[in-house]
Amino acid sequence: MSYPVTYYCPHCGTLVALEREGYLADKSVTPYPLEGWTYVAPTEPFDADESGESDESEAAADGVRFVCGESDGVEWDPHDGVRGTDVGGDEPYREPDAGGVGCGEPFYLSFVRYDEGREVDPSAETELVEIDPDPRPSGPRGPSGPGAGSGPGDSDGGFW
């Protein structure tokens, strides 16, 4: 048995209803795909059965890719434009398109993934990044500590 499950577009707040099976393993809805996840259109098979295992006839999908207001197989703005006051707020770039439903930007529903019985963390970095490899000092030259340069013989030519 399937049920309508609603999600908000992270770009503009437009509501989308997607028919889902009773077992949900949703991780997040993001404006970008998670690294290593495989996404399918809402019209392609993506749901697992009640046991959490994918049916052999279903594609191995880690999530669903929507194009706000344009993807087929879902109901866009199922409440006929009635939105809560939290959608959009005072941020004009988040307002839905007045000429139609949605903003046309892609967004991603990602499911929980497991590897050898452990949940896969999508935020794990795949490589280390060194921000400033330059060995030179990053600050100005000056006294090296308390009392440095305080005596007449320790002057570096400045005022004391």
C-alpha positions in Angstrom: 0.0 0.0 0.0 1.3 3.4 -0.8 0.9 6.8 0.8 1.5 10.4 -0.3 4.6 11.8 1.4 5.4 15.5 1.0 8.7 17.3 0.7 9.7 20.9 0.3 12.0 22.2 -2.4 15.0 23.6 -0.6 15.3 26.4 -3.2 11.8 27.9 -3.1 9.7 25.9 -0.6 7.3 24.5 -3.2 5.6 21.4 -1.8 5.7 18.1 -3.8 3.7 14.9 -3.0 5.3 11.6 -3.9 3.6 8.2 -3.5 5.7 6.0 -1.2 5.4 2.6 0.2 5.0 2.1 4.0 8.7 1.6 4.7 10.6 5.0 4.6 14.4 5.3 5.0 14.7 9.0 4.1 18.0 10.7 5.0 17.7 14.2 3.7 16.3 16.6 1.0 19.1 18.8 -0.3 19.7 21.2 -3.2 22.7 19.1 -4.3 23.3 15.4 -4.8 25.2 13.5 -2.1 28.6 12.2 -3.2 28.4 8.6 -4.2 24.5 8.4 -4.2 22.6 7.2 -7.3 19.4 9.1 -8.1 16.5 8.3 -10.4 13.5 10.2 -11.6 10.2 10.0 -9.6 8.7 7.9 -12.4 11.4 5.1 -12.1 11.3 2.4 -9.4 13.1 3.5 -6.2 11.2 2.2 -3.1 12.1 -0.8 -1.1 9.6 -3.4 0.2 8.6 -3.6 3.8 11.7 -5.6 4.8 13.9 -2.8 3.5 15.3 -4.9 0.7 15.0 -3.8 -2.9 12.9 -5.9 -5.3 14.9 -7.5 -8.1 12.8 -5.6 -10.7 13.6 -2.3 -9.1 16.6 -0.1 -9.9 19.3 0.2 -7.2 18.5 3.9 -6.4 19.9 5.8 -3.4 17.4 8.6 -3.9 15.1 10.6 -6.1 16.0 13.6 -8.3 13.3 16.2 -8.7 13.2 19.3 -10.9 11.0 21.7 -9.0 7.6 22.1 -10.6 8.6 20.0 -13.7 9.2 16.4 -12.7 6.5 13.9 -13.8 5.0 11.2 -11.5 4.4 13.5 -8.6 1.9 16.1 -7.5 3.3 19.6 -7.3 1.8 22.0 -4.7 -0.9 19.5 -3.6 -2.4 22.1 -1.2 -3.3 24.5 -4.1 -0.8 27.1 -3.1 -1.7 27.2 0.6 1.7 27.4 2.3 2.8 28.1 5.8 4.4 31.3 6.8 7.8 29.7 7.1 8.2 29.1 3.4 10.2 31.8 1.7 10.2 34.2 4.6 11.8 37.5 3.9 14.2 36.0 1.4 12.9 37.0 -2.1 15.1 34.5 -3.9 13.2 31.7 -2.1 9.8 32.8 -3.3 8.0 30.3 -5.7 7.6 31.4 -9.3 4.4 33.5 -9.6 3.9 32.4 -13.2 3.7 28.7 -12.4 4.5 26.1 -9.8 8.1 25.7 -8.6 11.4 27.3 -9.4 12.7 24.8 -12.0 15.8 24.0 -9.9 16.8 20.4 -9.2 16.8 19.0 -5.7 17.4 15.6 -4.2 15.7 13.2 -1.8 18.4 10.9 -0.4 17.8 7.6 1.3 19.8 6.1 4.2 22.5 3.8 2.8 24.3 0.9 4.6 27.7 -0.7 4.0 28.4 -3.9 5.9 25.6 -3.1 8.4 26.8 0.5 9.1 25.1 3.7 7.9 27.2 5.5 5.2 28.0 9.1 6.2 27.6 11.3 3.1 29.6 14.1 4.7 32.8 12.1 5.0 35.6 13.7 3.1 37.3 11.6 0.5 40.6 13.6 0.5 42.4 15.9 2.9 42.8 19.5 1.9 45.6 21.7 3.2 44.5 25.3 3.3 47.9 27.2 3.5 50.9 25.1 2.7 53.2 28.2 2.6 55.9 27.8 5.4 56.4 31.6 5.7 55.0 33.4 8.7 51.5 34.7 8.1 51.8 37.7 10.4 54.0 40.9 10.5 57.5 40.8 11.9 57.8 42.1 15.4 59.0 41.3 18.9 59.1 37.6 19.6 57.5 37.8 23.1 57.1 39.7 26.3 60.0 42.0 27.0 61.6 41.5 23.6 63.0 44.7 22.2 62.5 46.6 25.4 66.1 47.4 26.1 68.5 49.8 24.3 70.6 46.9 23.1 67.6 45.0 21.8 66.3 47.7 19.5 65.5 46.8 15.9 65.6 50.5 14.9 62.1 51.4 16.0 60.9 53.6 18.8 61.2 52.4 22.4 
